[in-house]
């Protein structure tokens, strides 16, 4: 559902044209991921989509694209810092336990279309069933997205939350931080279960990386059960 929502998100964000979007809608029967099983018309539509997004940074569509995210300035900086002996001593890292720190561990990281990694086989591709079970429990949930994340677009998150069939307690509306609109929040409730869904304006895949202050305030307010206000 998350990967499948990329097409709609790309259209909403003007990354693909109306024609490309409508062609995929008409020809792909709702499946925009498995191009190997697509008919010829669908394949052509998805190829157009992939061409339009091939140089887009999926982590944040406004960031520059890089063929090798391992060589980004941020990644190189943290790898250099974390491999310094004095840093590892300060963090009480046991010497010899980790040969070399890397910020992106390819033995753990899932790639679309890849069934497993060197060490792990992936057989669970959706956590929806777990969220469905949690919705029958006495608990609170906070789900948040960066609205510039194309890896797991907020569109797909909205779709699976809708599939939980929860009642809307408070409709989608903006909330403010330092007088700027920084997020949009919808609240759901059912019996003793409540779910708050928020999008953080301008944030990418890792919300607190791109918008640390706004992300911190969002989580802090949710944990403290502070009533949200749409007044600036």
C-alpha positions as CSV (number, residue, x, y, z in Angstrom):
1,X,0.0,0.0,0.0
2,X,2.9,2.4,0.8
3,X,4.8,1.7,-2.4
4,X,1.6,1.7,-4.4
5,X,0.7,5.2,-3.2
6,X,3.9,6.7,-4.7
7,X,2.1,7.2,-8.0
8,X,-0.7,9.3,-6.5
9,X,1.7,11.2,-4.3
10,X,4.0,12.0,-7.3
11,X,0.9,13.3,-9.1
12,X,-0.2,15.5,-6.2
13,X,3.3,17.0,-5.9
14,X,3.5,17.7,-9.7
15,X,6.3,15.2,-10.3
16,X,4.2,13.5,-13.0
17,X,1.7,14.9,-15.5
18,X,-2.0,14.4,-15.5
19,X,-1.6,12.3,-18.6
20,X,0.9,9.9,-17.0
21,X,-1.2,9.6,-13.9
22,X,-4.5,9.0,-15.7
23,X,-2.8,6.5,-18.1
24,X,-1.6,4.4,-15.1
25,X,-5.1,4.7,-13.5
26,X,-6.7,3.4,-16.6
27,X,-4.3,0.6,-17.5
28,X,-2.8,-0.8,-14.3
29,X,-5.9,-2.0,-12.3
30,X,-4.6,-0.3,-9.1
31,X,-1.2,-2.1,-9.2
32,X,1.6,0.4,-9.7
33,X,4.4,-1.7,-8.2
34,X,4.8,-5.1,-9.9
35,X,5.8,-3.9,-13.4
36,X,6.8,-7.5,-14.3
37,X,3.2,-8.6,-14.2
38,X,1.7,-5.5,-15.9
39,X,0.1,-5.5,-19.3
40,X,1.9,-3.6,-22.1
41,X,-0.2,-0.4,-21.7
42,X,0.4,-0.4,-17.9
43,X,4.1,-1.1,-18.4
44,X,4.4,2.0,-20.7
45,X,2.6,4.1,-18.1
46,X,4.8,3.0,-15.3
47,X,7.9,3.5,-17.4
48,X,6.8,7.1,-17.9
49,X,6.3,7.5,-14.1
50,X,9.8,6.0,-13.4
51,X,11.4,8.3,-15.9
52,X,9.8,11.3,-14.3
53,X,10.9,10.3,-10.8
54,X,14.3,8.7,-11.7
55,X,16.3,11.8,-10.5
56,X,14.1,12.6,-7.5
57,X,15.4,12.1,-4.0
58,X,12.8,9.8,-2.4
59,X,13.8,10.7,1.1
60,X,12.9,14.3,0.5
61,X,11.7,15.4,-2.9
62,X,13.2,18.8,-2.5
63,X,16.7,17.6,-1.7
64,X,19.3,17.1,-4.5
65,X,19.4,13.6,-6.0
66,X,22.5,11.4,-5.4
67,X,23.3,8.1,-7.1
68,X,25.0,7.0,-4.0
69,X,23.4,8.0,-0.7
70,X,26.4,6.4,1.1
71,X,28.6,9.2,-0.2
72,X,26.4,12.2,0.8
73,X,28.0,14.8,3.0
74,X,25.9,13.9,6.0
75,X,26.7,10.2,5.7
76,X,30.4,10.8,5.2
77,X,30.5,13.1,8.2
78,X,28.7,10.7,10.6
79,X,30.8,7.7,9.4
80,X,34.0,9.7,10.1
81,X,32.8,10.9,13.5
82,X,31.5,7.5,14.7
83,X,34.6,5.6,13.7
84,X,36.9,7.9,15.8
85,X,38.4,6.0,18.7
86,X,37.7,8.9,21.2
87,X,34.1,9.0,20.2
88,X,33.6,5.2,20.6
89,X,35.3,5.4,24.0
90,X,32.9,8.2,25.0
91,X,30.0,6.1,23.9
92,X,31.3,3.0,25.7
93,X,31.5,1.0,22.5
94,X,33.2,-2.3,23.2
95,X,36.3,-2.4,21.1
96,X,36.3,-5.2,18.5
97,X,32.5,-5.7,18.6
98,X,32.0,-3.7,15.5
99,X,34.7,-3.6,12.9
100,X,33.5,-0.4,11.3
101,X,30.5,1.7,11.9
102,X,28.4,2.5,8.8
103,X,25.2,4.7,9.0
104,X,23.5,2.6,6.3
105,X,23.8,-1.1,7.0
106,X,23.1,-2.9,3.7
107,X,22.8,-6.2,5.5
108,X,19.7,-5.0,7.2
109,X,18.3,-2.4,4.8
110,X,15.3,-3.5,2.7
111,X,15.3,-2.5,-0.9
112,X,12.1,-2.6,-3.0
113,X,12.0,-5.8,-5.1
114,X,14.7,-7.5,-3.1
115,X,13.3,-10.5,-1.2
116,X,16.1,-10.7,1.3
117,X,19.5,-9.3,2.4
118,X,22.7,-11.1,3.1
119,X,21.7,-12.0,6.6
120,X,17.9,-11.7,6.7
121,X,14.9,-13.1,4.7
122,X,11.9,-10.8,4.5
123,X,8.5,-12.5,4.8
124,X,6.5,-9.6,6.4
125,X,5.9,-6.7,4.1
126,X,3.1,-5.0,6.0
127,X,2.4,-4.1,9.6
128,X,-1.3,-3.4,8.9
129,X,-2.5,-6.6,10.7
130,X,-0.7,-5.5,13.8
131,X,-2.2,-2.1,13.7
132,X,-5.6,-3.7,13.3
133,X,-5.1,-5.8,16.4
134,X,-3.9,-2.7,18.3
135,X,-7.0,-0.8,17.4
136,X,-9.0,-3.2,19.6
137,X,-6.8,-2.5,22.6
138,X,-6.8,0.1,25.3
139,X,-3.9,2.3,24.0
140,X,-3.0,5.4,22.1
141,X,-1.0,5.6,18.8
142,X,0.9,8.4,17.1
143,X,1.6,8.0,13.4
144,X,3.5,10.8,11.6
145,X,4.9,11.5,8.2
146,X,7.0,14.1,6.5
147,X,4.9,15.6,3.7
148,X,7.9,15.5,1.3
149,X,8.7,11.8,1.8
150,X,8.3,9.7,-1.4
151,X,9.7,6.6,0.3
152,X,6.6,6.0,2.3
153,X,4.2,8.8,1.2
154,X,1.6,10.1,3.6
155,X,-1.0,9.2,1.0
156,X,-0.5,5.5,1.6
157,X,-0.5,6.0,5.4
158,X,-3.8,7.7,5.1
159,X,-5.1,4.8,3.1
160,X,-4.2,2.1,5.6
161,X,-5.4,4.2,8.5
162,X,-8.8,4.6,6.7
163,X,-8.9,0.8,6.4
164,X,-8.9,0.5,10.2
165,X,-12.5,1.9,10.0
166,X,-12.0,4.2,13.0
167,X,-14.3,7.1,13.8
168,X,-12.8,10.5,13.1
169,X,-12.7,12.4,16.4
170,X,-11.1,15.6,15.0
171,X,-10.8,16.2,11.3
172,X,-7.7,17.2,9.3
173,X,-6.6,20.7,10.3
174,X,-3.4,22.7,10.6
175,X,-1.4,23.3,13.8
176,X,1.3,25.9,14.3
177,X,4.9,26.1,15.7
178,X,6.5,29.5,16.1
179,X,3.7,31.1,14.1
180,X,4.2,28.9,11.1
181,X,2.0,26.1,10.0
182,X,4.1,23.1,10.6
183,X,1.8,20.1,10.5
184,X,-1.6,18.8,9.8
185,X,-3.4,16.5,12.2
186,X,-6.3,14.1,12.2
187,X,-7.5,12.3,15.3
188,X,-9.3,9.0,15.3
189,X,-11.0,7.1,18.2
190,X,-12.8,3.8,18.8
191,X,-13.8,2.6,22.2
192,X,-10.6,2.8,24.3
193,X,-8.2,3.2,21.3
194,X,-7.1,6.5,19.8
195,X,-4.9,7.3,16.9
196,X,-3.3,10.6,16.0
197,X,-2.0,11.0,12.4
198,X,0.1,14.0,11.6
199,X,2.1,15.2,8.6
200,X,5.1,17.5,9.3
201,X,5.4,20.3,6.7
202,X,8.7,20.2,4.8
203,X,10.0,17.1,6.4
204,X,11.2,14.1,4.5
205,X,11.4,10.4,5.4
206,X,13.1,10.8,8.7
207,X,11.0,13.6,10.2
208,X,13.2,14.5,13.1
209,X,16.2,14.7,10.9
210,X,14.6,17.3,8.6
211,X,12.5,19.1,11.2
212,X,13.8,18.3,14.7
213,X,12.1,21.1,16.6
214,X,8.7,20.5,15.0
215,X,9.0,16.7,15.4
216,X,10.1,17.0,19.0
217,X,7.2,19.4,19.8
218,X,4.7,17.0,18.1
219,X,5.8,14.0,20.1
220,X,6.1,16.0,23.3
221,X,2.5,17.3,23.0
222,X,1.2,13.9,22.2
223,X,3.0,12.2,25.2
224,X,1.7,14.9,27.5
225,X,-1.8,14.6,26.1
226,X,-1.8,18.4,25.7
227,X,-4.8,19.7,23.7
228,X,-3.9,20.8,20.3
229,X,-4.7,24.3,19.2
230,X,-5.2,25.5,15.7
231,X,-4.6,29.1,16.8
232,X,-1.3,30.6,15.9
